[in-house]
Amino acid sequence: SYVEDPVFTLREQYRLLRKGGITIVTSLKPSPDLSVIFREFSKQAKGKELAEARKLLNNAGGIRFRESEGHFRFFSIEEMERMLLTSGFVNLRSYSALADQGIMVMGQKV
């Protein structure tokens, strides 16, 4: 989401990873609702954690603006899986994360 060329970065991860190694990549989903993440996190957060979560929520507008300008790019599970497969990874496993506002995809080098 934050690199200029995600496929190049994944190919480099693949190249550097030992055989049998696993990579894990994450992204917010396209057009995430950061308030949902904040609500779920704040149920358990205390003190400094809650203050940091509030900062994140306050920055949500900036994140959306930067996404619209092309600074950030958030991917769907299908896009992430396609990039990992293109980069050589196999045995993909995908999960929902961050109160269903993000994704995590794992891939293996064989």
N, C-alpha and C positions, 0 to 999 in steps of 0.2 A: 504493500500500500504506500510505502514511503520511499521506494527506490525508483530511479529513472527507468531502468530496464529490468523488470522482474524476471523474465525468462533468462536473461544473461546471468543474473544473480543466482537463480536456481541451478543453472548449468555449472556455475562455479562451485556451488555447494556440493553438487553431485560429484564433480571432479575431485574435490578435496576430501570428500567423505570416504571412509574405508568401506570395503566390501561388506555388506550385511548391515551397514549403518543406517540409521533412520533420521530423517529430517522432519521437523514440525514447523509448519508455516501458519500464520494466523492473519486474519483481516476482519475488519468490520464489514458487515454486509452493505451493499449499496443503499444509500439513504437510511442509515441506522437511526433509531430513536434513542438518543443518549440518555433521555430522562428515564427510560425503562432500566437501563444499566444502573443509573444512579439509585433508583428506588430499590432495586434488588440488593445492591451493594450496601446501601445505608441501613438495611435491616440488621446487618451484623457489624458494621463499622463503628469505631469509637475514636474519639479524640482527633489525632492528626489524620488518620485515615479518612474520617468523615470530612474534614476540612479539604483534603486533597480531592475527594470525590466532588465536593461543591465547586472547586476550581475547574475540574473537568467539565462539569455541567455548564458552568459559566462560559467556558471556551467552546461549547458546542456550536454556537453560531459561527465562530471563526473557523472551526473544522469544516463546517458545511461550505463556507465561503471559499476556503482553500481547495476543497474538493471541486467546486464549480470552476475554479481557476486552473485546475489540473495539477496542483501541488500534491494532492493525495488522490489515490484511486482505490476504491474499495471494491472487492471482487465477490462474485457469487461462488458457491461451492463448485459449480460446473466449470467456471473459469479457472479456479485454483487447481482443480483436478487436471484440466487440460494442460495448464502450464507445467505441472509436475510431470505428467506423462511425456510431454514434449522434451522435457529436460532429462529424461531417462529413468525416472523413478517408477517403481512398480509397487504392488501390494498396497494400494492407497486405502486409507481409512479416513472418513470425514465425520466431523462432529459439529454440532451447534454449540456456541459458547456465548458468554456475556449476555445472559438473559435472552438468548435467541436473537441477539443483535450482531453477533459475530460468528465466525467460523474458524475451525481448526482442521487442517488436513495434514496427515502424516504420509510419508512415502519412504520407500526403502531402496537402497542401492544393492543390486545383486551382481 
